[in-house]
C-alpha cells in the first residue's frame, strides 16, 4: 500500500521557483554581451569602388574596437536601391549594418524606391568625398576649360559619362556642374553603371569620355597612365593629387557637391546597442589605422555622431531634392 502521508510531505517547489532555478542554471554565454558573433556590413556599390574601399577601411578599424569579425558584403543594383533596401529591411539586432551613401537621399526623390532616411538608425558618418573630372589619357583636352568648351561646341550626346547609376551622386554632381557652366545637363549622355570602378575600366577601354567620380576611385587608372584628372569639384585640392586644380582655380566657379558615407542600421535598433556601436565607431574613426588608410587612398574624412548624422541626413535630403528637381529627375 502506498504511503500517501509520506508522499505528501515531499518539499513543494512552486513553478516560479523552478523557472528561476532553470534560468540560473543556463550557461552565461546565452546572455553574452553584444556583439558575440560576426557583423555583416552591406555596401550598395561594387567592389573596388570608393564606397567599397571606404567601407572596408572603417570596417577593419571597427573590428579592432568591437573585437569581432565584420564581413563586408557588396549588394549592387538599381542605382543603390538594392543594397539600401537590404539594409533597411534587415533584422534590427545590430548584426546587419549598412554603409549608407548619398544616394539614400536621392533615390526616393526620383521615384526609384520608397526607402528613405527614416528607415534607418544613424550610427555615425565617417567619410565625405568630392568628385574629380577624369578623362582618358588619350583625350585631346588638357584642362577642364577645354573639355567644357568642347562639350558646348559639339552636338548633344557626343560625350558619354558614367560613374554611378542614373541619378546617382556623381551623375547629379556632374549635371549640376554643367548647369553651373550654362550647359544643359543632358548635353552629355549619362551611362548608368554599378560604380566608379567599372566606369573607369570602360573609360580606359574607350567606351566613355568622362568619369566624374571621387579622385581616389580613379587613382589606379591615373597612376597607370590610362586616365588623367582635369579638376576636383571641391573647396581645396586633394592632398594626394596636388597637381590637379580645383574647379574654382580653373573656372572661377564656387560650385561644389560631394558624396557622404556612414554606418547605419535598420530602424528600431536597441538604443544600448546603438550607443555601443557609436562609441566604437568614433574610436575606429580616430584610429591611426583608419586615418592612415584614408589619407593614403586620398579619401576625405569627416565625423558626425549619431545625433549629428541624423540631423545632417534631414538637411541633405531636402537639399538634394531641390537639385534633383532642378535637373528634371524628380518624380
QUIHU-V18363 format. One record per helix or strand of 2 or more residues. SS is the DSSP state (helix for helix, strand for strand). FROM is the first residue (numbers start at 1). TO is the last residue. If there is no record, write none. Layout:
ss = [SS & SS]
from = [FROM & FROM]
to = [TO & TO]
This chain:
ss = [helix & helix & helix & strand & helix & strand & helix & strand & helix & helix & strand & helix & strand & helix & helix & strand & helix & strand & helix & strand & helix & helix & strand & helix & helix & strand & helix]
from = [4 & 15 & 28 & 39 & 50 & 70 & 78 & 96 & 104 & 117 & 120 & 144 & 160 & 169 & 185 & 189 & 196 & 210 & 215 & 227 & 239 & 247 & 258 & 271 & 288 & 301 & 306]
to = [8 & 25 & 31 & 43 & 66 & 74 & 88 & 101 & 110 & 119 & 136 & 153 & 162 & 180 & 187 & 190 & 205 & 211 & 223 & 232 & 241 & 251 & 266 & 286 & 297 & 304 & 326]
